[in-house]
Amino acid sequence: MINSDGSDPNISKSFRKQADDLLKAGRLHEDYYYKLIYQEANMDDQYAHWPQFRLNLILWGGLNGYLFIPFLAVVIKFSLFKLMLFIGLIVATLVIEKVFKYKYSYIPSALRRLVFGGNKYTRRGRRRKLMKNTQNEKPAIEERYIVLGIDDGHGGTKLYAGLDQDGNEIKLTIPSIAYSGKVLTGEEDSTDYYVVKVNENFYTVGKKINSSVPLDTRTDEYPTSEYNKALIHQAIKAYIDHIGTYDGRAFAIATSLPVSRYYTPEKTKNMPLIDMKTNFLLNGDVCFNLKDHKAGKPLNIIKRHIVKCEAQTAYFNEIIDVHGNGSEDSDLLISSECAVIDIGGKTTDIVVTLDGGNMLDGHRSTSRNLGILTIYERITSLILESGYKTVNANWLDFALKSGTYGIGSQAKDITGLIQQAKNEFMIELNNFISKQIGGGDDLALVLFCGGGAAFLEKEIKEKYDLPNVRIAESPEYANAKGLYKLAKYMYKMYAEIK
């Protein structure tokens, strides 16, 4: 039977309000909210009061008369037999309550808890237990969300999504390049692939175009800009295209900030920026890839988002494997001080971890505007100095891999120029490292990571040939992998992020 206002008479207003408050606060998942309401509404049926025995139960209560007569008999003239009889009467009454789901008003709640360890067989007790169990009954994060670690750096946006069914790592990179508006012409299927709309603005992302000047990703505003959001959504699209299927689940992602932005000069967390970056992906902005939108595909919804510190996340990648277990040398690394040198696009971050990565040595941890883009700019300058009037960005990308710049008869071997730029960078990098951590002899591990570590792998190995120095596996993805592991195994985003 339903009340005139549409509510269920078996559900009290206070219980409904408690469940509603938990749902709004994010402490109760929607699926379990409805389960909780259903079980409450049907609780009388589930725990029937055995109506055929109700008269006998009432008679028993009247016969022992609030237990005061036996109590007085024991007090007035004490005997062990009377005491045992009195205790037996109390226990018998409690057992009757337990068996028949009945409750006598004269039995103190404390006495019930003393005998049976709780008040779980009364309606209020059952409701409390049900509410507690339902709050704890959370599905695994991977069952509710697709978990992604996204290192949204200044040079490239790297994405890591764990292992596929064959045990291969799912990882990809798109260039952190964005142009305002639609700047490509041609077949819509081809050009629309690179266009992302954020609210009313279009951005062309992930594609180098020589005739246009890209938006600067090295500004302080970049981490919370619309084109940062466009690049993140483009990376998610690339992930969906890569796996080939999409089941419609929302995304739970983790992104990062450089050390100098994540922490203040006073060595405290920069919570205004962290909160701003966290919320800007969750603020309800309409964001979609233009090709997917025209094809009628659903929006990619980000439901959970945490922001962590670059380089620090690479440390967590070293101590946690992809399945959430400790790595081979995790015990040593957790109990010792370790340094991570993250050579990114715009900055090089150095962190020295304490207490298993939960704390940093503030005096030795910092950032400097010294990244792989610095090397690219120096190589560009050297190419111009060698006689070229302009530098083609796509030719430069090819030259960094092949050592040859240009096409046909204009092709030129620039291996020497590339090495010169690398050597100059290594001098600056070494000065920075020496200033922050000295020789690193007191550290259990000095870990190099980031796209710069991959590009400078040969130079780093030659310069730092020491037993405690290593370059991370797939160094350009070390932060993205650490972000993925933090999101999935340590921070339990479905419970801690609202």
Secondary structure, DSSP 8 states (H G I E B T S, - for coil): ---TTS--TTS-HHHHHHHHHHHHTTSS-HHHHHHHHHHHHTHHHHT---GGGHHHHHHHHHHTGGGHHHHHHHHHS--HHHHHHHHHHHHHHHHHHHHHT---TTS-HHHHHHHHSS-TTSHHHHHHHHHHHHHH----HHHHEEEEEEEE-SSEEEEEEEE-TTS-EEEEEEE--EEES----S-HHHHGGGEEEETTEEEEES---TTS----TTSTTGGGSHHHHHHHHHHHHHHHHHHS-----EEEEEEEE-HHHHB-TTSSB-HHHHHHHHHHTSS---EEEHHHHHTT-----EEEEEEEETTHHHHHHHHB-TTS-B-TTHHHHHHS-EEEEEE-SS-EEEEEEEGGGTEE-TTT-EEES--HHHHHHHHHHHHHHTT-SS--HHHHHHHHHHSEESSGGG-EE-HHHHHHHHHHHHHHHHHHHHHHHTT-TT-SEEEEESHHHHHTHHHHHHH---TTEEE-SSGGGHHHHHHHHIIIIIS-HHHH--
